[in-house]
C-alpha cells in the first residue's frame, strides 16, 4: 500500500500539552475507525509549528478525507517513493 508524509501547519503545536496531543490522537483514531482498514496512521513527529504524519492509504484523496473529517489541516501530502537509512549505505 502506498505510504505518504502529511505536513500539517499548526503554529505553536510544539507547546501542546500531553492531554491536547492525546485528544488529537483520539480524534484521528475515531475517524480512522469510521473510514475502515484501508487507511492507517503509522506515527507522527511534532515540531514547534508543524506535525509530520506518516500514513498508509490507497490514494491521496483518502488522506484528504481523513483530514477533513477530523478537522486537521493537510497542507502538503507527499507520496513516499523510497525509504533509506544507514543500512542503505552497506554493500
Biopython code that builds the backbone (N, CA, C, O; Angstrom):
import numpy as np
from Bio.PDB.StructureBuilder import StructureBuilder

atoms = [
    (1, "UNK", "N", (0.862, -1.177, 0.000)),
    (1, "UNK", "CA", (0.000, 0.000, 0.000)),
    (1, "UNK", "C", (0.904, 1.233, 0.000)),
    (1, "UNK", "O", (1.916, 1.248, 0.700)),
    (2, "UNK", "N", (0.561, 2.260, -0.766)),
    (2, "UNK", "CA", (1.370, 3.475, -0.783)),
    (2, "UNK", "C", (1.467, 4.117, 0.609)),
    (2, "UNK", "O", (0.545, 4.042, 1.420)),
    (3, "UNK", "N", (2.598, 4.736, 0.843)),
    (3, "UNK", "CA", (2.828, 5.444, 2.099)),
    (3, "UNK", "C", (2.987, 6.931, 1.787)),
    (3, "UNK", "O", (3.529, 7.302, 0.746)),
    (4, "UNK", "N", (2.510, 7.777, 2.703)),
    (4, "UNK", "CA", (2.527, 9.224, 2.496)),
    (4, "UNK", "C", (3.059, 9.944, 3.720)),
    (4, "UNK", "O", (2.927, 9.468, 4.848)),
    (5, "UNK", "N", (3.667, 11.108, 3.477)),
    (5, "UNK", "CA", (4.024, 12.038, 4.533)),
    (5, "UNK", "C", (3.038, 13.196, 4.427)),
    (5, "UNK", "O", (2.897, 13.808, 3.368)),
    (6, "UNK", "N", (2.360, 13.490, 5.526)),
    (6, "UNK", "CA", (1.388, 14.580, 5.574)),
    (6, "UNK", "C", (1.974, 15.677, 6.457)),
    (6, "UNK", "O", (2.314, 15.438, 7.616)),
    (7, "UNK", "N", (2.089, 16.885, 5.895)),
    (7, "UNK", "CA", (2.580, 18.026, 6.657)),
    (7, "UNK", "C", (1.383, 18.860, 7.096)),
    (7, "UNK", "O", (0.566, 19.287, 6.281)),
    (8, "UNK", "N", (1.300, 19.079, 8.404)),
    (8, "UNK", "CA", (0.200, 19.853, 8.975)),
    (8, "UNK", "C", (0.776, 21.103, 9.626)),
    (8, "UNK", "O", (1.433, 21.014, 10.663)),
    (9, "UNK", "N", (0.537, 22.263, 9.030)),
    (9, "UNK", "CA", (0.976, 23.521, 9.618)),
    (9, "UNK", "C", (0.073, 23.859, 10.795)),
    (9, "UNK", "O", (-1.123, 24.095, 10.626)),
    (10, "UNK", "N", (0.656, 23.881, 11.988)),
    (10, "UNK", "CA", (-0.114, 24.123, 13.213)),
    (10, "UNK", "C", (0.751, 24.973, 14.155)),
    (10, "UNK", "O", (1.408, 24.431, 15.043)),
    (11, "UNK", "N", (0.753, 26.303, 13.966)),
    (11, "UNK", "CA", (1.607, 27.167, 14.780)),
    (11, "UNK", "C", (1.450, 26.902, 16.278)),
    (11, "UNK", "O", (0.337, 26.856, 16.801)),
    (12, "UNK", "N", (2.584, 26.730, 16.955)),
    (12, "UNK", "CA", (2.583, 26.520, 18.393)),
    (12, "UNK", "C", (2.317, 25.104, 18.846)),
    (12, "UNK", "O", (2.281, 24.854, 20.051)),
    (13, "UNK", "N", (2.132, 24.170, 17.941)),
    (13, "UNK", "CA", (1.761, 22.799, 18.328)),
    (13, "UNK", "C", (2.833, 22.140, 19.200)),
    (13, "UNK", "O", (2.526, 21.237, 19.979)),
    (14, "UNK", "N", (4.067, 22.576, 19.075)),
    (14, "UNK", "CA", (5.129, 22.006, 19.890)),
    (14, "UNK", "C", (4.952, 22.296, 21.374)),
    (14, "UNK", "O", (5.571, 21.647, 22.218)),
    (15, "UNK", "N", (4.106, 23.270, 21.689)),
    (15, "UNK", "CA", (3.821, 23.608, 23.084)),
    (15, "UNK", "C", (2.536, 22.950, 23.586)),
    (15, "UNK", "O", (2.106, 23.201, 24.712)),
    (16, "UNK", "N", (1.934, 22.120, 22.763)),
    (16, "UNK", "CA", (0.686, 21.450, 23.163)),
    (16, "UNK", "C", (0.944, 20.534, 24.355)),
    (16, "UNK", "O", (2.006, 19.924, 24.473)),
    (17, "UNK", "N", (-0.030, 20.454, 25.213)),
    (17, "UNK", "CA", (0.090, 19.589, 26.391)),
    (17, "UNK", "C", (-0.080, 18.126, 25.987)),
    (17, "UNK", "O", (-0.647, 17.834, 24.935)),
    (18, "UNK", "N", (0.404, 17.216, 26.813)),
    (18, "UNK", "CA", (0.161, 15.796, 26.528)),
    (18, "UNK", "C", (-1.331, 15.487, 26.384)),
    (18, "UNK", "O", (-1.715, 14.652, 25.566)),
    (19, "UNK", "N", (-2.164, 16.152, 27.169)),
    (19, "UNK", "CA", (-3.620, 15.921, 27.070)),
    (19, "UNK", "C", (-4.153, 16.395, 25.719)),
    (19, "UNK", "O", (-5.013, 15.742, 25.128)),
    (20, "UNK", "N", (-3.646, 17.529, 25.228)),
    (20, "UNK", "CA", (-4.075, 18.026, 23.915)),
    (20, "UNK", "C", (-3.660, 17.064, 22.807)),
    (20, "UNK", "O", (-4.444, 16.779, 21.902)),
    (21, "UNK", "N", (-2.425, 16.564, 22.879)),
    (21, "UNK", "CA", (-1.957, 15.613, 21.867)),
    (21, "UNK", "C", (-2.738, 14.309, 21.943)),
    (21, "UNK", "O", (-3.037, 13.699, 20.917)),
    (22, "UNK", "N", (-3.066, 13.885, 23.153)),
    (22, "UNK", "CA", (-3.870, 12.678, 23.317)),
    (22, "UNK", "C", (-5.244, 12.867, 22.691)),
    (22, "UNK", "O", (-5.745, 11.972, 22.010)),
    (23, "UNK", "N", (-5.849, 14.016, 22.914)),
    (23, "UNK", "CA", (-7.163, 14.300, 22.336)),
    (23, "UNK", "C", (-7.129, 14.294, 20.814)),
    (23, "UNK", "O", (-8.034, 13.768, 20.166)),
    (24, "UNK", "N", (-6.070, 14.886, 20.243)),
    (24, "UNK", "CA", (-5.940, 14.896, 18.781)),
    (24, "UNK", "C", (-5.761, 13.476, 18.253)),
    (24, "UNK", "O", (-6.348, 13.112, 17.233)),
    (25, "UNK", "N", (-4.949, 12.671, 18.945)),
    (25, "UNK", "CA", (-4.738, 11.287, 18.519)),
    (25, "UNK", "C", (-6.029, 10.484, 18.611)),
    (25, "UNK", "O", (-6.326, 9.675, 17.733)),
    (26, "UNK", "N", (-6.797, 10.710, 19.679)),
    (26, "UNK", "CA", (-8.068, 10.002, 19.827)),
    (26, "UNK", "C", (-9.031, 10.376, 18.702)),
    (26, "UNK", "O", (-9.708, 9.508, 18.151)),
    (27, "UNK", "N", (-9.095, 11.659, 18.361)),
    (27, "UNK", "CA", (-9.974, 12.101, 17.273)),
    (27, "UNK", "C", (-9.555, 11.444, 15.963)),
    (27, "UNK", "O", (-10.396, 10.958, 15.206)),
    (28, "UNK", "N", (-8.245, 11.432, 15.700)),
    (28, "UNK", "CA", (-7.746, 10.814, 14.479)),
    (28, "UNK", "C", (-8.113, 9.337, 14.426)),
    (28, "UNK", "O", (-8.556, 8.840, 13.390)),
    (29, "UNK", "N", (-7.928, 8.635, 15.540)),
    (29, "UNK", "CA", (-8.252, 7.199, 15.575)),
    (29, "UNK", "C", (-9.741, 6.946, 15.412)),
    (29, "UNK", "O", (-10.140, 5.969, 14.778)),
    (30, "UNK", "N", (-10.566, 7.818, 15.980)),
    (30, "UNK", "CA", (-12.017, 7.682, 15.809)),
    (30, "UNK", "C", (-12.391, 7.772, 14.331)),
    (30, "UNK", "O", (-13.181, 6.970, 13.832)),
    (31, "UNK", "N", (-11.818, 8.752, 13.637)),
    (31, "UNK", "CA", (-12.117, 8.929, 12.209)),
    (31, "UNK", "C", (-11.593, 7.735, 11.418)),
    (31, "UNK", "O", (-12.264, 7.250, 10.507)),
    (32, "UNK", "N", (-10.400, 7.261, 11.761)),
    (32, "UNK", "CA", (-9.842, 6.094, 11.068)),
    (32, "UNK", "C", (-10.743, 4.875, 11.215)),
    (32, "UNK", "O", (-10.956, 4.139, 10.252)),
    (33, "UNK", "N", (-11.271, 4.658, 12.414)),
    (33, "UNK", "CA", (-12.182, 3.519, 12.627)),
    (33, "UNK", "C", (-13.417, 3.642, 11.745)),
    (33, "UNK", "O", (-13.891, 2.651, 11.191)),
    (34, "UNK", "N", (-13.936, 4.860, 11.615)),
    (34, "UNK", "CA", (-15.112, 5.081, 10.763)),
    (34, "UNK", "C", (-14.801, 4.821, 9.288)),
    (34, "UNK", "O", (-15.647, 4.328, 8.542)),
    (35, "UNK", "N", (-13.578, 5.158, 8.882)),
    (35, "UNK", "CA", (-13.208, 5.043, 7.470)),
    (35, "UNK", "C", (-12.855, 3.615, 7.063)),
    (35, "UNK", "O", (-12.914, 3.283, 5.879)),
    (36, "UNK", "N", (-12.494, 2.775, 8.013)),
    (36, "UNK", "CA", (-12.168, 1.392, 7.695)),
    (36, "UNK", "C", (-10.672, 1.138, 7.607)),
    (36, "UNK", "O", (-9.865, 2.056, 7.751)),
    (37, "UNK", "N", (-10.314, -0.116, 7.369)),
    (37, "UNK", "CA", (-8.913, -0.540, 7.445)),
    (37, "UNK", "C", (-8.028, -0.140, 6.267)),
    (37, "UNK", "O", (-6.824, -0.396, 6.296)),
    (38, "UNK", "N", (-8.586, 0.471, 5.248)),
    (38, "UNK", "CA", (-7.764, 0.826, 4.089)),
    (38, "UNK", "C", (-6.763, 1.940, 4.381)),
    (38, "UNK", "O", (-5.748, 2.049, 3.693)),
    (39, "UNK", "N", (-7.034, 2.776, 5.400)),
    (39, "UNK", "CA", (-6.137, 3.863, 5.748)),
    (39, "UNK", "C", (-5.574, 3.595, 7.129)),
    (39, "UNK", "O", (-6.302, 3.231, 8.052)),
    (40, "UNK", "N", (-4.266, 3.779, 7.261)),
    (40, "UNK", "CA", (-3.576, 3.511, 8.524)),
    (40, "UNK", "C", (-2.665, 4.682, 8.880)),
    (40, "UNK", "O", (-1.930, 5.191, 8.034)),
    (41, "UNK", "N", (-2.722, 5.095, 10.122)),
    (41, "UNK", "CA", (-1.796, 6.103, 10.651)),
    (41, "UNK", "C", (-0.642, 5.343, 11.273)),
    (41, "UNK", "O", (-0.852, 4.517, 12.162)),
    (42, "UNK", "N", (0.566, 5.608, 10.822)),
    (42, "UNK", "CA", (1.737, 4.902, 11.325)),
    (42, "UNK", "C", (2.278, 5.609, 12.573)),
    (42, "UNK", "O", (2.366, 5.004, 13.641)),
    (43, "UNK", "N", (2.637, 6.879, 12.437)),
    (43, "UNK", "CA", (3.085, 7.703, 13.555)),
    (43, "UNK", "C", (3.239, 9.135, 13.070)),
    (43, "UNK", "O", (3.094, 9.420, 11.882)),
    (44, "UNK", "N", (3.537, 10.041, 14.010)),
    (44, "UNK", "CA", (3.712, 11.451, 13.674)),
    (44, "UNK", "C", (4.879, 12.037, 14.452)),
    (44, "UNK", "O", (5.228, 11.569, 15.536)),
    (45, "UNK", "N", (5.470, 13.070, 13.873)),
    (45, "UNK", "CA", (6.534, 13.834, 14.512)),
    (45, "UNK", "C", (6.001, 15.234, 14.765)),
    (45, "UNK", "O", (5.541, 15.901, 13.838)),
    (46, "UNK", "N", (6.058, 15.682, 16.011)),
    (46, "UNK", "CA", (5.580, 17.015, 16.375)),
    (46, "UNK", "C", (6.792, 17.927, 16.516)),
    (46, "UNK", "O", (7.698, 17.646, 17.300)),
    (47, "UNK", "N", (6.806, 19.027, 15.750)),
    (47, "UNK", "CA", (7.853, 20.035, 15.863)),
    (47, "UNK", "C", (7.210, 21.313, 16.407)),
    (47, "UNK", "O", (6.045, 21.298, 16.803)),
    (48, "UNK", "N", (7.950, 22.400, 16.430)),
    (48, "UNK", "CA", (7.414, 23.631, 17.006)),
    (48, "UNK", "C", (6.103, 24.076, 16.366)),
    (48, "UNK", "O", (5.145, 24.405, 17.065)),
    (49, "UNK", "N", (6.065, 24.085, 15.042)),
    (49, "UNK", "CA", (4.910, 24.653, 14.340)),
    (49, "UNK", "C", (4.303, 23.739, 13.284)),
    (49, "UNK", "O", (3.526, 24.186, 12.440)),
    (50, "UNK", "N", (4.659, 22.459, 13.332)),
    (50, "UNK", "CA", (4.168, 21.551, 12.290)),
    (50, "UNK", "C", (4.148, 20.130, 12.829)),
    (50, "UNK", "O", (4.948, 19.764, 13.690)),
    (51, "UNK", "N", (3.226, 19.343, 12.312)),
    (51, "UNK", "CA", (3.218, 17.911, 12.580)),
    (51, "UNK", "C", (3.426, 17.197, 11.248)),
    (51, "UNK", "O", (2.775, 17.510, 10.252)),
    (52, "UNK", "N", (4.340, 16.239, 11.250)),
    (52, "UNK", "CA", (4.611, 15.400, 10.086)),
    (52, "UNK", "C", (4.047, 14.018, 10.398)),
    (52, "UNK", "O", (4.493, 13.360, 11.338)),
    (53, "UNK", "N", (3.078, 13.585, 9.621)),
    (53, "UNK", "CA", (2.400, 12.317, 9.861)),
    (53, "UNK", "C", (2.719, 11.331, 8.747)),
    (53, "UNK", "O", (2.803, 11.700, 7.575)),
    (54, "UNK", "N", (2.894, 10.081, 9.129)),
    (54, "UNK", "CA", (3.119, 9.006, 8.168)),
    (54, "UNK", "C", (1.844, 8.163, 8.108)),
    (54, "UNK", "O", (1.360, 7.664, 9.124)),
    (55, "UNK", "N", (1.319, 8.019, 6.900)),
    (55, "UNK", "CA", (0.089, 7.249, 6.677)),
    (55, "UNK", "C", (0.300, 6.242, 5.566)),
    (55, "UNK", "O", (1.143, 6.425, 4.687)),
    (56, "UNK", "N", (-0.476, 5.182, 5.622)),
    (56, "UNK", "CA", (-0.608, 4.239, 4.504)),
    (56, "UNK", "C", (-2.047, 4.324, 4.040)),
    (56, "UNK", "O", (-2.977, 4.252, 4.843)),
    (57, "UNK", "N", (-2.220, 4.478, 2.743)),
    (57, "UNK", "CA", (-3.565, 4.594, 2.170)),
    (57, "UNK", "C", (-3.488, 4.272, 0.681)),
    (57, "UNK", "O", (-2.426, 4.385, 0.070)),
    (58, "UNK", "N", (-4.612, 3.873, 0.105)),
    (58, "UNK", "CA", (-4.600, 3.553, -1.322)),
    (58, "UNK", "C", (-4.359, 4.768, -2.211)),
    (58, "UNK", "O", (-3.843, 4.636, -3.321)),
    (59, "UNK", "N", (-4.736, 5.967, -1.719)),
    (59, "UNK", "CA", (-4.541, 7.169, -2.527)),
    (59, "UNK", "C", (-4.560, 8.411, -1.644)),
    (59, "UNK", "O", (-4.956, 8.364, -0.479)),
    (60, "UNK", "N", (-4.129, 9.505, -2.222)),
    (60, "UNK", "CA", (-4.045, 10.781, -1.516)),
    (60, "UNK", "C", (-5.418, 11.293, -1.087)),
    (60, "UNK", "O", (-5.539, 11.924, -0.036)),
    (61, "UNK", "N", (-6.436, 11.036, -1.872)),
    (61, "UNK", "CA", (-7.775, 11.533, -1.547)),
    (61, "UNK", "C", (-8.272, 10.978, -0.216)),
    (61, "UNK", "O", (-8.940, 11.683, 0.541)),
    (62, "UNK", "N", (-7.953, 9.735, 0.069)),
    (62, "UNK", "CA", (-8.390, 9.149, 1.334)),
    (62, "UNK", "C", (-7.744, 9.887, 2.511)),
    (62, "UNK", "O", (-8.377, 10.062, 3.552)),
    (63, "UNK", "N", (-6.511, 10.312, 2.356)),
    (63, "UNK", "CA", (-5.847, 11.086, 3.410)),
    (63, "UNK", "C", (-6.504, 12.451, 3.547)),
    (63, "UNK", "O", (-6.700, 12.938, 4.661)),
    (64, "UNK", "N", (-6.844, 13.068, 2.431)),
    (64, "UNK", "CA", (-7.550, 14.360, 2.482)),
    (64, "UNK", "C", (-8.916, 14.206, 3.169)),
    (64, "UNK", "O", (-9.317, 15.068, 3.950)),
    (65, "UNK", "N", (-9.618, 13.122, 2.880)),
    (65, "UNK", "CA", (-10.917, 12.864, 3.520)),
    (65, "UNK", "C", (-10.748, 12.721, 5.034)),
    (65, "UNK", "O", (-11.549, 13.252, 5.804)),
    (66, "UNK", "N", (-9.713, 12.010, 5.453)),
    (66, "UNK", "CA", (-9.442, 11.838, 6.883)),
    (66, "UNK", "C", (-9.190, 13.194, 7.541)),
    (66, "UNK", "O", (-9.720, 13.468, 8.618)),
    (67, "UNK", "N", (-8.396, 14.030, 6.912)),
    (67, "UNK", "CA", (-8.091, 15.353, 7.467)),
    (67, "UNK", "C", (-9.354, 16.199, 7.591)),
    (67, "UNK", "O", (-9.566, 16.865, 8.604)),
    (68, "UNK", "N", (-10.182, 16.169, 6.566)),
    (68, "UNK", "CA", (-11.420, 16.949, 6.585)),
    (68, "UNK", "C", (-12.361, 16.466, 7.689)),
    (68, "UNK", "O", (-12.909, 17.271, 8.441)),
    (69, "UNK", "N", (-12.542, 15.158, 7.779)),
    (69, "UNK", "CA", (-13.446, 14.603, 8.790)),
    (69, "UNK", "C", (-12.934, 14.836, 10.206)),
    (69, "UNK", "O", (-13.722, 14.988, 11.140)),
    (70, "UNK", "N", (-11.602, 14.865, 10.365)),
    (70, "UNK", "CA", (-11.017, 15.057, 11.685)),
    (70, "UNK", "C", (-10.826, 16.509, 12.066)),
    (70, "UNK", "O", (-10.562, 16.822, 13.227)),
    (71, "UNK", "N", (-10.960, 17.408, 11.081)),
    (71, "UNK", "CA", (-10.736, 18.817, 11.349)),
    (71, "UNK", "C", (-9.264, 19.181, 11.442)),
    (71, "UNK", "O", (-8.900, 20.159, 12.095)),
    (72, "UNK", "N", (-8.416, 18.392, 10.788)),
    (72, "UNK", "CA", (-6.976, 18.635, 10.800)),
    (72, "UNK", "C", (-6.550, 19.260, 9.479)),
    (72, "UNK", "O", (-7.113, 18.929, 8.436)),
    (73, "UNK", "N", (-5.558, 20.164, 9.502)),
    (73, "UNK", "CA", (-5.028, 20.644, 8.226)),
    (73, "UNK", "C", (-4.201, 19.542, 7.555)),
    (73, "UNK", "O", (-3.628, 18.686, 8.227)),
    (74, "UNK", "N", (-4.152, 19.578, 6.253)),
    (74, "UNK", "CA", (-3.261, 18.703, 5.482)),
    (74, "UNK", "C", (-2.657, 19.600, 4.409)),
    (74, "UNK", "O", (-3.068, 19.570, 3.249)),
    (75, "UNK", "N", (-1.669, 20.401, 4.819)),
    (75, "UNK", "CA", (-1.116, 21.420, 3.940)),
    (75, "UNK", "C", (-0.321, 20.846, 2.780)),
    (75, "UNK", "O", (-0.277, 21.430, 1.697)),
    (76, "UNK", "N", (0.304, 19.702, 3.012)),
    (76, "UNK", "CA", (1.054, 19.068, 1.931)),
    (76, "UNK", "C", (1.024, 17.562, 2.149)),
    (76, "UNK", "O", (1.247, 17.074, 3.257)),
    (77, "UNK", "N", (0.749, 16.842, 1.083)),
    (77, "UNK", "CA", (0.752, 15.383, 1.116)),
    (77, "UNK", "C", (1.718, 14.916, 0.035)),
    (77, "UNK", "O", (1.569, 15.261, -1.137)),
    (78, "UNK", "N", (2.707, 14.129, 0.440)),
    (78, "UNK", "CA", (3.721, 13.642, -0.500)),
    (78, "UNK", "C", (3.797, 12.128, -0.410)),
    (78, "UNK", "O", (3.903, 11.567, 0.681)),
    (79, "UNK", "N", (3.743, 11.477, -1.546)),
    (79, "UNK", "CA", (3.880, 10.021, -1.551)),
    (79, "UNK", "C", (5.346, 9.660, -1.356)),
    (79, "UNK", "O", (6.229, 10.246, -1.982)),
    (80, "UNK", "N", (5.593, 8.694, -0.484)),
    (80, "UNK", "CA", (6.951, 8.207, -0.239)),
    (80, "UNK", "C", (7.327, 7.300, -1.402)),
    (80, "UNK", "O", (6.603, 6.358, -1.725)),
    (81, "UNK", "N", (8.456, 7.587, -2.027)),
    (81, "UNK", "CA", (8.922, 6.788, -3.164)),
    (81, "UNK", "C", (9.956, 5.750, -2.738)),
    (81, "UNK", "O", (10.035, 4.666, -3.316)),
    (82, "UNK", "N", (10.746, 6.092, -1.722)),
    (82, "UNK", "CA", (11.772, 5.173, -1.193)),
    (82, "UNK", "C", (12.020, 5.517, 0.254)),
    (82, "UNK", "O", (11.774, 6.643, 0.688)),
    (83, "UNK", "N", (12.504, 4.551, 0.994)),
    (83, "UNK", "CA", (12.929, 4.770, 2.371)),
    (83, "UNK", "C", (14.381, 4.363, 2.451)),
    (83, "UNK", "O", (14.746, 3.268, 2.024)),
    (84, "UNK", "N", (15.221, 5.239, 2.999)),
    (84, "UNK", "CA", (16.631, 4.906, 3.190)),
    (84, "UNK", "C", (16.989, 5.107, 4.650)),
    (84, "UNK", "O", (16.337, 5.869, 5.363)),
    (85, "UNK", "N", (18.012, 4.430, 5.078)),
    (85, "UNK", "CA", (18.524, 4.566, 6.441)),
    (85, "UNK", "C", (20.000, 4.198, 6.401)),
    (85, "UNK", "O", (20.521, 3.929, 5.318)),
    (86, "UNK", "N", (20.697, 4.174, 7.532)),
    (86, "UNK", "CA", (22.129, 3.862, 7.485)),
    (86, "UNK", "C", (22.472, 2.535, 6.821)),
    (86, "UNK", "O", (23.553, 2.397, 6.247)),
    (87, "UNK", "N", (21.579, 1.563, 6.889)),
    (87, "UNK", "CA", (21.875, 0.278, 6.260)),
    (87, "UNK", "C", (21.879, 0.368, 4.737)),
    (87, "UNK", "O", (22.420, -0.514, 4.070)),
    (88, "UNK", "N", (21.280, 1.425, 4.176)),
    (88, "UNK", "CA", (21.290, 1.624, 2.725)),
    (88, "UNK", "C", (22.714, 1.819, 2.224)),
    (88, "UNK", "O", (23.009, 1.500, 1.072)),
    (89, "UNK", "N", (23.598, 2.336, 3.066)),
    (89, "UNK", "CA", (24.983, 2.585, 2.666)),
    (89, "UNK", "C", (25.818, 1.308, 2.581)),
    (89, "UNK", "O", (26.906, 1.303, 2.005)),
    (90, "UNK", "N", (25.304, 0.244, 3.155)),
    (90, "UNK", "CA", (26.051, -1.000, 3.160)),
    (90, "UNK", "C", (25.984, -1.682, 1.797)),
    (90, "UNK", "O", (24.975, -1.599, 1.096)),
    (91, "UNK", "N", (27.058, -2.346, 1.440)),
    (91, "UNK", "CA", (27.125, -3.022, 0.125)),
    (91, "UNK", "C", (26.244, -4.257, 0.120)),
    (91, "UNK", "O", (26.167, -4.957, -0.890)),
]
sb = StructureBuilder()
sb.init_structure("model")
sb.init_model(0)
sb.init_chain("A")
sb.init_seg("    ")
for serial, (resi, resn, name, xyz) in enumerate(atoms, 1):
    if name == "N":
        sb.init_residue(resn, " ", resi, " ")
    sb.init_atom(name, np.array(xyz, "f"), 0.0, 1.0, " ", f" {name:<3s}", serial, name[0])
structure = sb.get_structure()
